[in-house]
Amino acid sequence: MATIKDVAREANVSVATVSRVFNSSGPVSEETRVRIQEVAARLCYSPHGVARSLITSRTNTLGVLLPDLYGEFFSEVIRGMDQTAQRSGYHLLVSSSHDAKPEIDWNDLWGRVTGAIRT
């Protein structure tokens, strides 16, 4: 699996320049941007989500705790939440409390999810 350092080396640019291209931040000439994208495609590089979340303090994952997951109602709720999350660039992590009072320490989730929804 190719790393950002591999792309930088092959494209003859700094790691910071590759990062700017993939984060759409900062100035990068169009010629350099295209070269980096071509090298990344050739090396099958894609940014590492966990590494990115360490830098940005965002996982782009939303945690959802529902009382149950069974049945058409919850299926439709999850489907709607997932579609909305995906349109906004988020992933959904779904769990069930099985109608019991959840004994979840929500502070434990804050390294794993960007936000949490509890019903």
C-alpha positions in Angstrom: 0.0 0.0 0.0 1.4 3.4 -1.1 2.0 6.1 1.5 1.9 9.9 1.2 5.7 9.8 1.3 5.8 7.4 -1.7 3.6 9.8 -3.7 5.8 12.8 -2.7 9.0 11.0 -3.7 7.6 9.8 -7.1 6.1 13.2 -7.9 9.3 15.0 -6.7 7.4 17.2 -4.2 7.2 17.5 -0.5 4.8 15.6 1.7 3.2 18.9 2.6 2.4 19.6 -1.1 0.8 16.2 -1.5 -1.2 16.9 1.6 -2.4 20.2 0.2 -3.6 18.5 -3.0 -5.6 15.9 -1.1 -7.0 18.4 1.4 -7.7 21.1 -1.2 -5.9 23.6 1.0 -3.1 26.0 0.2 -1.6 27.0 -3.1 -0.5 24.3 -5.5 0.0 24.9 -9.2 -2.3 23.1 -11.6 0.6 21.3 -13.2 1.9 20.0 -9.8 -1.7 19.1 -8.8 -2.2 17.0 -11.9 1.2 15.3 -11.5 0.5 14.4 -7.9 -2.9 13.0 -8.8 -1.5 10.9 -11.7 1.3 9.5 -9.4 -1.3 8.8 -6.7 -3.5 7.0 -9.1 -0.6 4.9 -10.5 0.5 3.9 -7.0 -3.2 3.3 -5.9 -2.8 5.8 -3.1 -5.7 7.1 -1.0 -5.4 9.1 2.2 -5.4 7.0 5.4 -8.6 7.8 7.3 -7.2 7.1 10.8 -4.0 9.1 10.2 -6.1 12.0 8.8 -8.4 11.9 11.9 -5.3 12.2 14.2 -4.4 15.4 12.5 -7.9 16.9 12.1 -9.4 15.5 15.3 -12.4 14.5 13.1 -13.3 10.9 12.1 -16.2 11.9 9.8 -18.1 9.1 11.5 -21.4 9.6 13.4 -22.4 7.3 16.2 -26.1 6.4 16.4 -27.6 4.5 19.4 -31.1 3.3 18.8 -33.4 1.4 21.2 -33.7 -1.4 18.6 -32.6 -2.2 15.1 -35.3 -4.7 14.2 -38.2 -4.0 11.9 -39.2 -1.8 9.0 -39.4 1.4 11.1 -35.8 1.3 12.3 -34.6 0.1 8.9 -36.0 3.2 7.3 -34.6 5.5 10.1 -31.2 4.0 9.6 -31.4 4.3 5.8 -32.4 7.9 5.9 -29.7 8.8 8.4 -27.1 6.9 6.4 -28.1 8.6 3.1 -28.0 12.1 4.8 -24.6 11.3 6.4 -23.1 10.1 3.1 -24.3 13.2 1.3 -22.4 15.3 3.9 -19.2 13.1 3.7 -19.8 11.1 6.9 -20.0 7.4 7.7 -22.6 6.0 10.2 -21.8 3.7 13.1 -25.0 2.2 14.4 -25.7 0.2 17.6 -28.7 -0.8 19.6 -29.4 -0.5 23.4 -32.0 -3.3 23.0 -34.5 -1.2 24.9 -32.3 -1.1 28.0 -30.8 2.0 29.6 -27.4 2.2 27.8 -24.4 2.1 30.0 -22.2 3.9 27.5 -19.7 6.6 28.6 -20.2 9.1 25.8 -16.8 10.6 26.5 -15.2 7.3 25.4 -16.7 7.8 21.9 -15.1 11.2 21.3 -12.0 9.8 19.7 -13.9 7.4 17.5 -16.8 9.5 16.3 -17.2 13.2 15.3 -20.7 13.3 16.7 -23.2 11.0 18.4 -27.0 10.7 18.2 -28.9 8.9 21.0 -32.6 8.3 21.0 
